[in-house]
Amino acid sequence: MVKHVPAEAHGDERGALLSFLAEQRGGIRRALLGLTDEQAVSTPSASELSLAGLLKHVAEVEQGWIARAKGEPPAVHRDDSNWHECFRLVGDETVDSCLAYYEKVAAGTEAFIRSVPSLDDTFLLPKTSWNPEDEQLSMRWLCLHLIRETARHAGHADIVRESLDGATAFELVAKEQGGSRG
């Protein structure tokens, strides 16, 4: 963990889950601090991942999961024909537009999770190519899944950023806070 996540108010499980998710989102956003758009779309490591692509992907994934939990279709439908586009900017997409979208998605997630009567409430995840059977998932599971997904890609973002210019997650936290690590 790069930043400390404060303890939740006693009994506020939603607050704890949302705080850990917010901390991981911060790792994705911080990885982009001080970069040009050209740097943000570059792929400096052994993988094809760019920081802009990771940002776009986590925003789409989070929005899609919350939509499914609400019984709505995701804003962007991904399948074999366009899956490759979820990790790169296309058309008029920019880093700034993806950051703004991610903020909107995050606010929507927080509002939705705070509004559900119970974290034990469930939603149907229908059978898909990546989900072998219809499955009822709890809102708690959803929160934990979003934390796991975002944390995984925040780690990727750390590696990509360090490959770009040597900046580590700790240095980026200090930069974000207006100081220097020393």
VOPAGU-2260 file (C-alpha; in pm, 1 decimal, decimal comma):
REM VOPAGU-2260
SITE   aa  ch    i         X         Y         Z
SITE  MET   A    0       0,0       0,0       0,0
SITE  VAL   A    1     141,1     335,5    -101,8
SITE  LYS   A    2    -104,0     559,1      84,5
SITE  HIS   A    3    -263,9     496,3     419,5
SITE  VAL   A    4    -638,0     431,3     404,4
SITE  PRO   A    5    -794,0     568,5     723,2
SITE  ALA   A    6   -1004,9     334,3     930,6
SITE  GLU   A    7   -1374,8     347,4     860,2
SITE  ALA   A    8   -1622,8     476,2    1112,6
SITE  HIS   A    9   -1715,7     185,1    1337,0
SITE  GLY   A   10   -1945,5     -46,4    1142,4
SITE  ASP   A   11   -1918,2     143,1     813,2
SITE  GLU   A   12   -1827,2    -147,3     586,5
SITE  ARG   A   13   -1936,3      44,4     276,8
SITE  GLY   A   14   -1712,6     332,3     372,6
SITE  ALA   A   15   -1417,8      97,5     417,7
SITE  LEU   A   16   -1473,1     -71,6      82,3
SITE  LEU   A   17   -1519,8     258,4     -99,4
SITE  SER   A   18   -1209,5     406,3      67,2
SITE  PHE   A   19    -991,7     118,0     -46,0
SITE  LEU   A   20   -1132,9     147,2    -398,0
SITE  ALA   A   21   -1067,1     522,3    -398,6
SITE  GLU   A   22    -708,5     463,8    -286,5
SITE  GLN   A   23    -647,3     226,2    -577,8
SITE  ARG   A   24    -808,1     468,3    -823,2
SITE  GLY   A   25    -564,0     728,3    -693,8
SITE  GLY   A   26    -274,9     502,5    -792,1
SITE  ILE   A   27    -397,7     495,8   -1151,2
SITE  ARG   A   28    -444,3     874,4   -1161,7
SITE  ARG   A   29    -110,8     948,6    -991,9
SITE  ALA   A   30      74,8     738,8   -1247,2
SITE  LEU   A   31     -23,6    1002,9   -1504,2
SITE  LEU   A   32     101,2    1303,6   -1303,6
SITE  GLY   A   33     326,3    1534,2   -1501,9
SITE  LEU   A   34     321,2    1329,8   -1821,6
SITE  THR   A   35     255,8    1450,2   -2172,2
SITE  ASP   A   36     -19,9    1283,2   -2372,3
SITE  GLU   A   37     251,5    1122,6   -2585,0
SITE  GLN   A   38     410,1     965,4   -2274,7
SITE  ALA   A   39      68,9     855,2   -2143,7
SITE  VAL   A   40      -9,1     658,3   -2460,8
SITE  SER   A   41     339,7     508,8   -2497,8
SITE  THR   A   42     412,7     145,3   -2413,8
SITE  PRO   A   43     759,7     145,5   -2255,2
SITE  SER   A   44     751,2    -196,3   -2088,9
SITE  ALA   A   45     745,9    -548,9   -2226,0
SITE  SER   A   46     365,1    -541,9   -2244,6
SITE  GLU   A   47     136,4    -341,8   -2473,1
SITE  LEU   A   48      -3,8    -148,6   -2175,8
SITE  SER   A   49       0,0     230,0   -2165,5
SITE  LEU   A   50    -105,2     448,9   -1875,7
SITE  ALA   A   51    -382,6     605,7   -2082,7
SITE  GLY   A   52    -503,9     260,0   -2181,6
SITE  LEU   A   53    -505,7     139,1   -1822,8
SITE  LEU   A   54    -702,2     447,9   -1718,6
SITE  LYS   A   55    -958,9     393,2   -1991,7
SITE  HIS   A   56    -988,5      23,1   -1909,4
SITE  VAL   A   57   -1048,6      63,1   -1535,3
SITE  ALA   A   58   -1306,7     335,7   -1596,7
SITE  GLU   A   59   -1493,6     119,6   -1848,6
SITE  VAL   A   60   -1476,0    -188,1   -1628,2
SITE  GLU   A   61   -1602,4      -7,7   -1318,4
SITE  GLN   A   62   -1885,9     157,3   -1510,2
SITE  GLY   A   63   -1978,5    -176,3   -1665,8
SITE  TRP   A   64   -1997,0    -359,4   -1334,4
SITE  ILE   A   65   -2208,1     -90,1   -1170,8
SITE  ALA   A   66   -2440,6     -89,0   -1473,0
SITE  ARG   A   67   -2479,9    -467,3   -1448,0
SITE  ALA   A   68   -2556,9    -438,9   -1076,4
SITE  LYS   A   69   -2828,5    -185,9   -1164,6
SITE  GLY   A   70   -2966,8    -421,5   -1430,3
SITE  GLU   A   71   -2852,6    -192,2   -1712,5
SITE  PRO   A   72   -2621,9    -259,8   -2006,4
SITE  PRO   A   73   -2267,1    -121,6   -1980,8
SITE  ALA   A   74   -2210,0     210,3   -2158,3
SITE  VAL   A   75   -1961,4      39,1   -2388,4
SITE  HIS   A   76   -2017,9    -312,2   -2517,2
SITE  ARG   A   77   -1693,6    -505,0   -2557,5
SITE  ASP   A   78   -1654,0    -829,4   -2747,9
SITE  ASP   A   79   -1385,8    -993,1   -2961,5
SITE  SER   A   80   -1433,3    -732,3   -3233,8
SITE  ASN   A   81   -1344,9    -430,9   -3017,9
SITE  TRP   A   82   -1180,0    -566,0   -2701,3
SITE  HIS   A   83    -842,4    -426,9   -2813,2
SITE  GLU   A   84    -986,9     -73,2   -2796,9
SITE  CYS   A   85   -1047,1     -85,3   -2421,8
SITE  PHE   A   86    -672,4     -48,7   -2356,7
SITE  ARG   A   87    -599,1     237,3   -2597,7
SITE  LEU   A   88    -736,6     578,6   -2676,3
SITE  VAL   A   89    -935,2     593,6   -2998,5
SITE  GLY   A   90   -1106,4     869,5   -3192,6
SITE  ASP   A   91   -1124,2    1194,7   -2999,8
SITE  GLU   A   92   -1042,7    1038,3   -2660,7
SITE  THR   A   93    -776,3    1215,8   -2456,4
SITE  VAL   A   94    -613,3    1155,1   -2122,3
SITE  ASP   A   95    -807,2    1450,5   -1981,1
SITE  SER   A   96   -1140,2    1319,1   -2112,4
SITE  CYS   A   97   -1066,7     975,0   -1965,9
SITE  LEU   A   98    -972,8    1127,7   -1630,0
SITE  ALA   A   99   -1298,0    1326,6   -1628,2
SITE  TYR   A  100   -1496,1    1016,0   -1720,1
SITE  TYR   A  101   -1324,2     816,7   -1443,7
SITE  GLU   A  102   -1422,0    1083,5   -1189,5
SITE  LYS   A  103   -1783,4    1061,3   -1308,8
SITE  VAL   A  104   -1776,4     681,2   -1288,1
SITE  ALA   A  105   -1626,0     694,3    -937,5
SITE  ALA   A  106   -1896,5     932,9    -817,1
SITE  GLY   A  107   -2163,0     706,1    -966,7
SITE  THR   A  108   -2013,2     400,5    -797,0
SITE  GLU   A  109   -2004,4     573,0    -460,6
SITE  ALA   A  110   -2364,7     694,0    -493,0
SITE  PHE   A  111   -2487,3     351,9    -602,1
SITE  ILE   A  112   -2307,2     155,2    -331,1
SITE  ARG   A  113   -2425,7     400,4     -64,8
SITE  SER   A  114   -2783,5     369,6    -195,4
SITE  VAL   A  115   -2828,0      -7,8    -192,8
SITE  PRO   A  116   -3019,1    -127,5     112,9
SITE  SER   A  117   -2761,8    -394,7     197,8
SITE  LEU   A  118   -2424,3    -518,0      78,1
SITE  ASP   A  119   -2588,5    -860,1      91,8
SITE  ASP   A  120   -2827,5    -758,4    -188,6
SITE  THR   A  121   -2754,1    -943,1    -511,9
SITE  PHE   A  122   -2773,2    -894,2    -884,6
SITE  LEU   A  123   -2769,3   -1141,9   -1168,0
SITE  LEU   A  124   -2455,4   -1174,8   -1372,8
SITE  PRO   A  125   -2570,1   -1363,5   -1682,1
SITE  LYS   A  126   -2364,3   -1630,8   -1848,9
SITE  THR   A  127   -2102,5   -1483,2   -2083,9
SITE  SER   A  128   -1786,7   -1599,6   -2254,9
SITE  TRP   A  129   -1594,7   -1504,2   -1939,8
SITE  ASN   A  130   -1859,7   -1614,4   -1688,0
SITE  PRO   A  131   -1955,0   -1982,2   -1735,9
SITE  GLU   A  132   -2303,8   -1971,6   -1580,8
SITE  ASP   A  133   -2572,8   -1736,0   -1452,8
SITE  GLU   A  134   -2462,4   -1619,9   -1111,5
SITE  GLN   A  135   -2605,3   -1410,0    -829,3
SITE  LEU   A  136   -2340,7   -1174,6    -690,5
SITE  SER   A  137   -2360,7    -959,9    -379,1
SITE  MET   A  138   -2286,7    -589,3    -367,8
SITE  ARG   A  139   -2006,1    -676,9    -125,0
SITE  TRP   A  140   -1857,5    -910,6    -387,7
SITE  LEU   A  141   -1890,5    -631,0    -642,7
SITE  CYS   A  142   -1696,0    -387,7    -422,8
SITE  LEU   A  143   -1424,3    -642,2    -353,8
SITE  HIS   A  144   -1400,8    -728,1    -723,1
SITE  LEU   A  145   -1364,2    -360,7    -818,7
SITE  ILE   A  146   -1090,3    -317,8    -557,1
SITE  ARG   A  147    -908,3    -624,6    -690,2
SITE  GLU   A  148    -943,3    -519,4   -1054,7
SITE  THR   A  149    -831,0    -162,7    -988,4
SITE  ALA   A  150    -541,4    -268,5    -764,1
SITE  ARG   A  151    -415,9    -510,5   -1026,7
SITE  HIS   A  152    -406,0    -237,8   -1288,2
SITE  ALA   A  153    -267,1      21,4   -1045,8
SITE  GLY   A  154      28,9    -215,6   -1006,2
SITE  HIS   A  155      62,6    -232,9   -1382,8
SITE  ALA   A  156      51,4     147,9   -1391,4
SITE  ASP   A  157     334,7     164,8   -1136,3
SITE  ILE   A  158     553,9     -50,8   -1360,3
SITE  VAL   A  159     467,3     139,0   -1677,9
SITE  ARG   A  160     534,0     475,6   -1510,6
SITE  GLU   A  161     863,9     362,6   -1364,4
SITE  SER   A  162     960,9     229,9   -1708,8
SITE  LEU   A  163     884,3     572,5   -1858,5
SITE  ASP   A  164    1083,9     801,0   -1633,0
SITE  GLY   A  165    1186,5     615,5   -1319,0
SITE  ALA   A  166     916,8     776,2   -1101,3
SITE  THR   A  167     798,8     543,6    -825,3
SITE  ALA   A  168     459,3     533,7    -660,5
SITE  PHE   A  169     603,6     689,7    -343,9
SITE  GLU   A  170     754,2     978,7    -542,3
SITE  LEU   A  171     422,9    1035,1    -718,4
SITE  VAL   A  172     236,1    1048,5    -385,3
SITE  ALA   A  173     483,4    1314,7    -268,5
SITE  LYS   A  174     440,8    1504,5    -596,5
SITE  GLU   A  175      63,7    1488,7    -563,6
SITE  GLN   A  176      88,3    1625,0    -211,1
SITE  GLY   A  177     316,4    1907,5    -326,2
SITE  GLY   A  178     632,6    1785,5    -159,9
SITE  SER   A  179     930,1    1574,2    -236,8
SITE  ARG   A  180    1028,8    1236,9    -107,7
SITE  GLY   A  181    1344,7    1245,3      84,4
